[in-house]
Amino acid sequence: MQTAPPVALVTGASSGIGRAAALALVGAGFAVVGTSRNAANAEPLAGVTFLDLDVAGDESVRSLVEEVIERFGRIDVLVNNAGVGAVGASEESSINQAMEVFDINVFGVIRMTNAVLPHMRAQGRGRVVNVSSVLGLIPAPFMAVYAATKHAVEGYSESVDHELREHGVRMLLVEPACTSTSFEASSMEPDSPLSIYAAQREVSRDVPATAVRNADDPDVVAKMIVAASTDSKPRLRYTAGSMAKQVSVLRRIVPSRAFDRQMRKLNRLAG
């Protein structure tokens, strides 16, 4: 008797890490639903059904999950990948802009999770895989708002994982470092720029641009997403790529004063 394949729902699947993850999950035997703000314009992917979704909209999230359940019968894995970057000094972002970044990167994760959990609990199994970042583990000068969202995702995920285990559901983290995507180039610019930060803001743009030259391919992250989705005994955190692993280890073992000095040197900050 042939059984239906497991179903994975991947947000932000039209490009970058989300696209690579959708393809990798198809290769791992999943029926994959990929989402995009404008699914009609998404490049078709074999084995992936694209649907519209705005993770910042309550009704959009609700109707999307209902449609997936109606068409596929269940959701076994949710990959919360959709997100937006933000650059500039924290003081240069208005509260409204900061709220917009949090609405997508943090509350989007919470909206999607809350929408799928009743179905996962009812079937007694499921995994929520949140694409975080090493910037959820370390400071990120001139990307403070973005780093704050990833720190929030880290704390939320680890806490909720404890809540869900007795129901057969796990919440797991995938932590990439710099990845070869257009993410940095499409990050939000500050809406209240200040001249006092202008020179350092330009330096801060150069740091990730330099890192991108040696960045991991999105397939490296996708491999970890598949592992988090399928491992029989999953671990809470999956670091993706050698740079991410190095940062994670150094954050744990390097004395805070030495780590602080290295962060300032890396970001070309005086003092």
NORJO-V809301 format. One record per residue. N is the residue number from 0. D_CENTER is the distance of its C-alpha to the mean C-alpha in Angstrom with 1 decimal. Layout:
N|D_CENTER + N|D_CENTER
This chain:
0|36.9 + 1|33.7 + 2|30.6 + 3|27.8 + 4|24.5 + 5|21.5 + 6|19.2 + 7|15.4 + 8|13.6 + 9|10.5 + 10|9.2 + 11|9.2 + 12|11.3 + 13|13.9 + 14|12.9 + 15|11.1 + 16|8.6 + 17|8.8 + 18|12.5 + 19|13.0 + 20|11.3 + 21|13.6 + 22|16.6 + 23|16.1 + 24|16.1 + 25|19.1 + 26|20.7 + 27|20.2 + 28|22.2 + 29|19.8 + 30|20.6 + 31|17.4 + 32|16.7 + 33|14.4 + 34|13.8 + 35|14.4 + 36|16.0 + 37|19.1 + 38|19.2 + 39|22.7 + 40|21.8 + 41|19.1 + 42|20.7 + 43|21.8 + 44|20.5 + 45|22.9 + 46|22.1 + 47|19.3 + 48|20.2 + 49|18.6 + 50|18.7 + 51|18.2 + 52|15.7 + 53|14.9 + 54|12.4 + 55|14.4 + 56|17.5 + 57|18.9 + 58|21.3 + 59|19.0 + 60|16.8 + 61|20.0 + 62|21.7 + 63|18.9 + 64|18.8 + 65|22.6 + 66|22.9 + 67|20.9 + 68|23.0 + 69|26.1 + 70|25.6 + 71|24.2 + 72|25.5 + 73|22.4 + 74|18.7 + 75|18.2 + 76|14.5 + 77|11.6 + 78|8.3 + 79|5.9 + 80|4.0 + 81|6.2 + 82|6.2 + 83|9.2 + 84|10.6 + 85|13.9 + 86|16.8 + 87|20.1 + 88|21.8 + 89|20.8 + 90|24.3 + 91|23.8 + 92|21.3 + 93|23.1 + 94|22.1 + 95|21.5 + 96|19.0 + 97|17.2 + 98|17.2 + 99|15.8 + 100|12.7 + 101|12.5 + 102|13.4 + 103|10.4 + 104|7.5 + 105|9.5 + 106|12.3 + 107|10.5 + 108|8.7 + 109|12.3 + 110|14.1 + 111|12.6 + 112|13.2 + 113|16.6 + 114|17.5 + 115|17.1 + 116|18.4 + 117|22.0 + 118|22.0 + 119|20.5 + 120|22.9 + 121|25.8 + 122|25.3 + 123|24.9 + 124|21.8 + 125|18.2 + 126|14.7 + 127|11.5 + 128|8.6 + 129|5.5 + 130|2.8 + 131|4.3 + 132|6.9 + 133|10.7 + 134|11.1 + 135|10.4 + 136|13.6 + 137|15.8 + 138|17.2 + 139|16.3 + 140|19.5 + 141|19.3 + 142|15.6 + 143|16.3 + 144|14.8 + 145|11.3 + 146|11.8 + 147|13.1 + 148|10.1 + 149|8.1 + 150|11.5 + 151|11.7 + 152|8.6 + 153|10.3 + 154|13.7 + 155|12.9 + 156|11.6 + 157|14.5 + 158|16.9 + 159|16.2 + 160|16.4 + 161|19.9 + 162|20.7 + 163|19.9 + 164|21.4 + 165|24.9 + 166|23.9 + 167|22.7 + 168|19.0 + 169|16.3 + 170|12.9 + 171|11.2 + 172|8.6 + 173|7.6 + 174|8.0 + 175|8.7 + 176|11.2 + 177|12.4 + 178|11.9 + 179|14.6 + 180|13.1 + 181|14.3 + 182|11.3 + 183|13.6 + 184|16.5 + 185|15.1 + 186|14.0 + 187|16.2 + 188|19.5 + 189|21.2 + 190|23.4 + 191|26.0 + 192|26.5 + 193|29.2 + 194|31.5 + 195|31.5 + 196|28.0 + 197|28.4 + 198|29.3 + 199|26.6 + 200|24.0 + 201|25.2 + 202|25.0 + 203|21.5 + 204|20.6 + 205|22.5 + 206|20.7 + 207|17.3 + 208|19.6 + 209|21.6 + 210|18.7 + 211|17.5 + 212|20.9 + 213|20.2 + 214|16.5 + 215|15.2 + 216|15.2 + 217|12.2 + 218|14.4 + 219|14.0 + 220|10.3 + 221|11.4 + 222|14.2 + 223|12.3 + 224|10.4 + 225|14.1 + 226|15.4 + 227|13.4 + 228|14.5 + 229|18.0 + 230|19.2 + 231|22.3 + 232|21.7 + 233|17.9 + 234|17.0 + 235|14.6 + 236|12.7 + 237|12.2 + 238|12.3 + 239|11.9 + 240|14.9 + 241|17.9 + 242|16.8 + 243|14.0 + 244|16.7 + 245|19.2 + 246|17.3 + 247|16.6 + 248|20.2 + 249|21.7 + 250|20.0 + 251|21.7 + 252|25.1 + 253|25.9 + 254|28.0 + 255|26.4 + 256|29.0 + 257|28.6 + 258|24.8 + 259|25.3 + 260|27.8 + 261|25.6 + 262|22.8 + 263|25.4 + 264|26.9 + 265|23.7 + 266|23.1 + 267|26.8 + 268|27.6 + 269|31.2 + 270|32.6
